[in-house]
Amino acid sequence: MAVFWFLLISMVVVVGVITLAVVGSIDGDGRNGAARGGLADAPPDRLHEPLPASRAVSREDVDALRLPTGARGYRMQEVDDLLDRLAAELAERDARIAELESALTGARPSRTAGDAPEDVDDH
């Protein structure tokens, strides 16, 4: 019977210490008191400006990109937004490349099979 009382009192003491530790680490407003020695709040697992908004996306930007995961994998909305931006930038680049190629083709005189190259030396 003495063992029972010992275990009961030990359990009450342990529960009391844990309760005091948890209550002691919380501020008056109910938030975690990291400044008083409690655990700091974990930063949210969100993507903050994953790609530079002020310039075009580079290969290094995409290589350095790490998408945050949620409880069941990636956050679909953030991945969709990111893919939409990449698709838009790639479409802009493709259009610009096509525009430059057509301008280059128009600026270059076309040679036909009957045209002979100019003779540089008249000797």
Residue frames as qw, qx, qy, qz and C-alpha x, y, z in Angstrom:
[[0.000, 0.885, 0.466, 0.000, 0.00, 0.00, 0.00],
 [0.335, -0.745, 0.100, 0.568, 2.94, 2.34, 0.65],
 [0.391, -0.037, 0.593, 0.703, 4.11, 1.93, -2.95],
 [0.142, 0.697, 0.638, 0.295, 0.70, 3.05, -4.20],
 [0.188, -0.932, -0.208, 0.229, 0.84, 6.26, -2.14],
 [0.445, -0.497, 0.354, 0.655, 4.42, 6.91, -3.23],
 [0.330, 0.231, 0.665, 0.629, 3.50, 6.58, -6.92],
 [0.017, 0.829, 0.544, 0.131, 0.37, 8.75, -6.49],
 [0.285, -0.871, -0.027, 0.400, 2.29, 11.54, -4.73],
 [0.446, -0.280, 0.500, 0.687, 5.12, 11.33, -7.29],
 [0.269, 0.486, 0.670, 0.493, 2.63, 11.62, -10.16],
 [0.089, -0.923, -0.370, 0.053, 0.93, 14.66, -8.55],
 [0.387, -0.710, 0.190, 0.557, 4.32, 16.36, -8.07],
 [0.414, -0.016, 0.615, 0.671, 5.38, 15.69, -11.68],
 [0.149, 0.698, 0.612, 0.341, 2.06, 16.99, -13.06],
 [0.229, -0.917, -0.209, 0.251, 2.36, 20.07, -10.85],
 [0.425, -0.508, 0.349, 0.663, 5.90, 20.85, -11.99],
 [0.329, 0.252, 0.666, 0.620, 4.94, 20.48, -15.66],
 [0.009, 0.840, 0.528, 0.122, 1.88, 22.70, -15.14],
 [0.304, -0.854, -0.018, 0.423, 3.96, 25.41, -13.46],
 [0.442, -0.249, 0.500, 0.701, 6.58, 25.24, -16.24],
 [0.233, 0.490, 0.663, 0.515, 3.94, 25.68, -18.94],
 [0.125, -0.911, -0.394, -0.005, 2.06, 28.45, -17.12],
 [0.440, -0.714, 0.094, 0.537, 5.31, 30.21, -16.25],
 [0.410, -0.097, 0.525, 0.739, 6.40, 30.43, -19.88],
 [0.140, 0.655, 0.615, 0.415, 3.24, 32.20, -21.03],
 [0.087, 0.154, -0.106, 0.979, 2.87, 35.99, -20.95],
 [0.238, 0.313, 0.564, -0.726, -0.13, 37.75, -19.49],
 [0.531, 0.390, -0.155, -0.736, -1.72, 38.04, -22.93],
 [0.901, 0.108, 0.366, -0.206, -1.54, 34.27, -23.45],
 [0.704, 0.649, -0.285, 0.028, 1.38, 34.32, -25.86],
 [0.905, -0.078, -0.180, 0.377, 4.63, 32.51, -25.46],
 [0.234, -0.960, 0.141, 0.058, 7.18, 34.46, -23.43],
 [0.847, 0.331, -0.141, 0.391, 10.45, 33.92, -25.29],
 [0.146, 0.734, -0.312, 0.585, 12.01, 36.93, -23.54],
 [0.582, -0.579, 0.372, -0.434, 11.32, 35.31, -20.17],
 [0.242, -0.402, 0.883, -0.023, 12.97, 32.02, -21.06],
 [0.756, 0.282, 0.517, -0.285, 10.09, 30.25, -22.82],
 [0.552, 0.136, 0.655, 0.498, 10.23, 28.89, -26.32],
 [0.145, 0.396, -0.205, -0.883, 10.01, 31.36, -29.18],
 [0.729, 0.467, 0.325, -0.380, 7.19, 31.07, -31.67],
 [0.598, 0.020, 0.635, 0.488, 8.20, 29.15, -34.78],
 [0.163, 0.389, -0.282, -0.862, 8.28, 31.25, -37.94],
 [0.764, 0.383, 0.310, -0.416, 5.39, 30.50, -40.27],
 [0.524, -0.081, 0.728, 0.433, 6.22, 28.06, -43.03],
 [0.477, 0.802, 0.307, -0.189, 5.37, 30.43, -45.85],
 [0.636, 0.254, 0.286, 0.671, 7.11, 31.62, -48.97],
 [0.071, -0.882, -0.132, 0.447, 8.10, 35.29, -48.60],
 [0.330, 0.840, -0.289, -0.320, 9.03, 36.82, -51.94],
 [0.877, -0.098, 0.433, 0.186, 10.33, 33.60, -53.43],
 [0.634, 0.360, 0.343, 0.592, 11.39, 35.23, -56.68],
 [0.224, -0.322, -0.046, 0.919, 12.73, 38.76, -57.20],
 [0.316, 0.769, 0.533, -0.159, 9.98, 41.14, -58.27],
 [0.019, 0.866, -0.133, -0.481, 12.35, 43.83, -59.55],
 [0.127, 0.560, -0.695, -0.434, 14.06, 41.75, -62.24],
 [0.813, 0.180, -0.419, -0.361, 13.63, 38.69, -64.41],
 [0.866, -0.375, 0.313, -0.111, 13.98, 35.31, -62.81],
 [0.275, 0.655, -0.696, -0.104, 17.36, 33.67, -63.30],
 [0.783, 0.064, -0.618, -0.037, 18.41, 30.04, -63.24],
 [0.292, 0.169, -0.693, 0.637, 20.04, 30.61, -59.82],
 [0.443, -0.170, 0.252, -0.843, 16.73, 31.96, -58.43],
 [0.858, -0.029, -0.268, -0.438, 14.91, 28.81, -59.47],
 [0.676, 0.165, -0.671, 0.256, 17.72, 26.56, -58.20],
 [0.111, 0.178, -0.611, 0.763, 17.68, 28.29, -54.79],
 [0.570, -0.260, -0.084, -0.775, 13.90, 28.11, -54.49],
 [0.154, -0.059, -0.955, 0.245, 12.56, 25.85, -51.76],
 [0.468, -0.403, -0.368, -0.695, 8.81, 25.54, -51.55],
 [0.312, -0.267, 0.661, -0.628, 7.23, 25.26, -48.08],
 [0.361, -0.159, -0.895, -0.210, 5.32, 22.14, -47.25],
 [0.560, -0.352, 0.115, -0.742, 2.02, 21.86, -45.44],
 [0.652, -0.223, 0.630, -0.359, 0.43, 19.03, -43.55],
 [0.838, 0.271, 0.472, -0.040, -0.27, 17.13, -46.76],
 [0.691, 0.288, 0.337, 0.571, 2.61, 18.26, -48.96],
 [0.259, 0.069, 0.116, 0.956, 3.19, 21.56, -50.75],
 [0.209, 0.580, 0.419, -0.667, 0.85, 24.50, -50.30],
 [0.508, 0.447, 0.650, 0.345, -1.00, 24.32, -53.60],
 [0.168, 0.954, 0.244, -0.040, -1.90, 28.02, -53.87],
 [0.261, -0.822, 0.353, 0.362, 1.70, 29.15, -53.38],
 [0.520, -0.108, 0.720, 0.447, 2.98, 26.61, -55.91],
 [0.420, 0.677, 0.574, 0.190, 0.29, 27.66, -58.40],
 [0.024, 0.981, 0.023, -0.189, 1.21, 31.35, -57.97],
 [0.398, -0.608, 0.542, 0.422, 4.88, 30.56, -58.45],
 [0.520, 0.156, 0.742, 0.392, 4.28, 28.48, -61.56],
 [0.313, 0.855, 0.412, 0.021, 2.01, 31.19, -63.00],
 [0.104, -0.921, 0.214, 0.309, 4.77, 33.76, -62.57],
 [0.455, -0.355, 0.691, 0.436, 7.39, 31.49, -64.14],
 [0.498, 0.456, 0.693, 0.251, 5.08, 30.74, -67.06],
 [0.196, 0.952, 0.210, -0.104, 4.39, 34.45, -67.64],
 [0.216, -0.803, 0.414, 0.370, 8.09, 35.33, -67.58],
 [0.509, -0.089, 0.760, 0.394, 8.95, 32.48, -69.94],
 [0.436, 0.693, 0.560, 0.123, 6.20, 33.61, -72.33],
 [0.043, 0.970, -0.052, -0.233, 7.59, 37.16, -72.24],
 [0.362, -0.572, 0.613, 0.407, 11.09, 35.88, -72.98],
 [0.543, 0.230, 0.749, 0.300, 9.88, 33.66, -75.82],
 [0.334, 0.871, 0.361, 0.001, 8.02, 36.60, -77.37],
 [0.111, -0.910, 0.270, 0.294, 11.08, 38.85, -77.02],
 [0.487, -0.300, 0.719, 0.395, 13.36, 36.19, -78.57],
 [0.509, 0.510, 0.657, 0.220, 10.95, 35.75, -81.49],
 [0.165, 0.968, 0.138, -0.131, 10.81, 39.55, -81.94],
 [0.252, -0.768, 0.470, 0.355, 14.60, 39.84, -81.94],
 [0.548, -0.030, 0.758, 0.353, 15.01, 36.92, -84.33],
 [0.452, 0.714, 0.516, 0.139, 12.55, 38.42, -86.79],
 [0.025, 0.974, -0.095, -0.204, 14.29, 41.81, -86.55],
 [0.421, -0.534, 0.630, 0.376, 17.64, 40.11, -87.15],
 [0.565, 0.283, 0.719, 0.289, 16.29, 38.24, -90.15],
 [0.317, 0.890, 0.326, 0.024, 14.89, 41.47, -91.61],
 [0.138, -0.917, 0.272, 0.259, 18.17, 43.35, -91.09],
 [0.511, -0.323, 0.701, 0.378, 20.31, 40.68, -92.71],
 [0.510, 0.489, -0.360, -0.609, 20.39, 40.82, -96.54],
 [0.877, 0.043, 0.464, -0.120, 19.28, 37.51, -97.90],
 [0.014, -0.513, 0.720, 0.467, 21.70, 35.81, -100.28],
 [0.882, 0.301, 0.092, -0.351, 20.36, 33.80, -103.13],
 [0.870, -0.077, 0.406, 0.269, 22.14, 30.91, -104.81],
 [0.633, 0.639, 0.195, 0.391, 23.06, 33.06, -107.87],
 [0.107, -0.974, 0.169, -0.104, 24.77, 35.79, -105.86],
 [0.794, 0.229, -0.320, 0.463, 28.53, 35.56, -105.95],
 [0.535, -0.707, -0.162, 0.432, 30.56, 36.77, -103.03],
 [0.215, 0.970, -0.108, -0.023, 32.24, 40.10, -103.65],
 [0.834, 0.201, -0.133, 0.497, 35.81, 39.89, -104.83],
 [0.412, -0.864, -0.040, 0.286, 37.98, 41.84, -102.42],
 [0.442, -0.493, 0.449, 0.600, 41.23, 41.72, -104.37],
 [0.610, 0.739, 0.113, -0.262, 41.20, 43.24, -107.91],
 [0.187, -0.643, 0.639, 0.378, 44.71, 42.11, -108.99]]
